[in-house]
């Protein structure tokens, strides 16, 4: 059997030239986030020096799930077509407790969607596509085997010591982006530490080549008969590559469990239980612990942190790579504005505040998934196992097992966001604009396109129900924005009012929306304007285009200091509150007193109507408690 596993090419060490001039931006780390920042800056005319300590892109699948929103980012950065040619789409998954299916979920995938909600592709292949895009851009200089070993700052520049194959180099840059991963050298050189929570669960991750007929979906087994007590996750990738993650027991010897012989044994048992008789090969394996950690502030002087260098999130909910791509797109347009002088450095305070809040949003969701997938303490494990048993016969409890797959974060609390009045319907400032299929008028008819593609990579003024007078005001607003944000691209998208004759142009594109679906989704009144940031978030909405305060849109001076990195999970349903509260109470109760605690709790709950309580006791007795 011939494997089709991707093995990246090694690059010869780069010759890093001595530079006397101050470089505009140096990026440390040519992973997905560093390359995305580089592409975003270069598309805005900013020359970029990109340093990578290694000599190849990462090897292995690592992050494999790329969200719909990240595919939009890839399109805006210029490598979307290349990426979408090699990915494997999927829309949902199934979860099992032992042999019993307890959850089947599907991610939102409406008819007007341009892309699937999620695709799978190995991080290694994603990075290779990005390298090709980086190498194609004349404003990006990528240097391999160039490791940052020293960092000093003054008021005007950052001075970097760089170790290369031909000796040490010193580079001077106005701004430095630290995108050098979870073991960030720049973070260490500046004496900074991540803080918050590390979870107790450990996972082995492995890629196998296995020509299976199983569909492309997220498959999870709790207490799988093939590996009792363990949680197993399986994801199909392109070309018959499968990603398998499985949890290790708390008392397991990690050195033994991560040996190839042991990994092959665990996978063989599971595939045999799935009635597999197809040969397979082990291609790559690794080891993982769940973390929810962040720097208190993502900006330190002239060094700005992004991706895993700034924050870590648990893998459950696939928010690591996807949130890093959001970091990159937001940082690129804001840093470009600072470099070009469109905005002052305070704009980067807004980046730090926005993306730290985004990390909180991701962790609040991922934390709940992690407590299900990898409960560390007794309390969380007991309640998780109880939920699994209940979910076999009571589907309402299966919602607690929802993997909460990645969705784009918002910036509603950003200092750049202009709040809408209370009770405003539809899309609110700070929220991401959903991409959708649209029809665009041309000189000879219409063509089918996507809202994201028509917006481009810059600022957009979107208006529905526009007559000729409103169209003139929108043109004037577009010109004001272009003058203030130069060289950022500014474009208007108009849906004309019935009977209005508005001529399309490159800067003003006219959309057909005969059923008013776009206007209803936005909650838009006729003639209302929506100003969309380059990263797809709504800056503001206003009933009068002349009322938009253009200069306020890039004023980050009111961004608050972040300070604390503590995170409290958001509660979406009372059942989640009950589960988390009971888990915490069991965690905090002395083991000898847990039976007494539960008895007291049951008696207190019995103060509710007796038939309900009696029915709950009978249901709990009937369900198997475990084998």
C-alpha positions, 0 to 999 in steps of 0.5 A: 500500500502506497502512502500519500502522506505529506512530507515537506521539503527542507530549505537550505539556510538563508543568507540574511544580509546585514542591514543598516536601515530600520526595517518597517516590520520583522515577523518572528515565526513562519507558521500560519499566523506569522505568514498570514500577518506577512501577507496581510501587511504586504497586500497593504504595501508594507515590506516585511522581513519574515524569520523562521528558526526551522528549515521547513514547514511543520511536519504532521497534521497538528491543527487539521480543522479549518473553519469557514471564517478562516477560509474567508481570511485565506481568500482575502490574503490571496491563497484561498483558491490554492487552499480550497483545492486540497481540503476535505469538507465536513459538516458534523459528527457523532458521539458514542458512549461505549457502543451507543450513539448519544449525540449527532450534530450538524454545524450551521450550513444554510443554502446561501453559504459560500463554503462548508462550515469546516474543512480538514487539511493537515497544518503542514499542507496549509503552511506549504500553500502559504509559503508558496503565496509568501514566496510569490509576493515581492514585498516579503523576504522569508529567511529559513534557519534564522533564529532570534536570539536577542531582543532589545527595545528603545523608543524608536525601534526593536533590535534583534539578534539573529543566529544564521548559518553564516553568523550572527546578524542584528536587525533593527525594526520599527515593529516586531511581530512575535508569531513564534508559537507556543514556545515563543523565543521572543516571549522568553527573551522579554521575560514574559510568561503565559498564565491561567489554566492547564488541564490535567488530561493528556492525549496521544495524537497520530496520523495513519494512512487508512483507506476506509469507507467511513465518512468525513465527520467528527467521530468520538467514543467515550469509554470505547470498548476497544480502549476502556476508560479512554476517549478516542477522536477520529477525523478523516483528512484528504487522501485517506489520512486519518487523525486519531487522538486518544486520552491517556489515563492519569497514572499512565507512563507518558514515555511508554504510551508515546512509543510507536509499539504502544501507539500501534497496539492502541490503534490496532485494537480500535480499528479491529473493534470497528471491523477493519480488515484494511491494512494501515500505516502509522505516519506521524504521532505526537503528544498533547496536553490541554492549556488555556493560557495567555499573556496579560497584554499582547503588546509590549512596547514595539513587540506585538504578540499573535497566535500561540505566542500570545495565547493557547486554547485547548484543541477541543472546539478547534479554536487554536489555528482559527483564532490565530488566523483572526489575530493575524488578519486584525493585526495586519490591517491595524499595524499597516495603518500605524506603519503608514501613519494613518493611525497612531500606535495607540491603535495597537492597544485596540488590537491587544484588547480585542484579541485578548477578549477573543481569547476569553470567548474561545476559552469560555467555549473550549473550557466546557468542551475540555471538561467533557473530553478530558475531565481532570478531577473527580467531580468533573469526571463523575458528572461527565460520566453521569451525563453520558449515561443519561444521554443514552435515554434522555437526548436533552442531556446530549447538548452538554456533549456538544463540541462547540465547533469554532465560530468567529469571535466578536469585538463588541467591547472594542474601543473601535466599535461604535455601539448601536442603540439598545434594541437594534435588530440584526447585525450588531457593531463588533460582530462578524459579517456572514459571507453569503452568495450574492448576485452582482449587477454588471453592464450587461446583466448579473453574475453570481459571486460572494459577499466576501469576494465583493468586499475585497480585503479592505473597508466596505460601506454596505447599504440596502434600499438605497435611492440615487440620493443615498447612493451619492451620500454613500459615495461621499462617505467612501471617499472620506474613508479612503482619504483617512485610511489610505492606502487601505482599499475602500469599496461600497456595496449597494442594494438599490431601492425598487426602481432606483437607477444606480450605475455600478463601478469598481468602487461602488458595486450594485447587488440584487436582493429582490427578496430582501433577504440580505436586508432582513439578515442585517436588520437594516432600514432603507438607506442605513449604512454598515461600515465593515472593517477589513477583517469582516467585523462591523465597525458601525451602522448609521441611518445617515452616511454623513453621520459616520465619524470617520476619524473615530474608527481608528482611535484605539486610545481608550482601549483598557489595560487587560490585567487579569487572564481569568476566564469564566465559562459562558452559560448558554443554558440552565442545564450547563449551570447545573452541570458546572456547579455540581462538578465544582461542588464535588471537586471541592468536597472532601472525598469522605464527605461526598456521599453526605453532600449528595444526600443533603442535596437530594433532600433539598431538591425533594422540597420540589413537588414529590412526584417529580423527585420520585420520578427522577430517583426512579429514572436514575436507578433504572439507568446503568451507572457504568460497567 
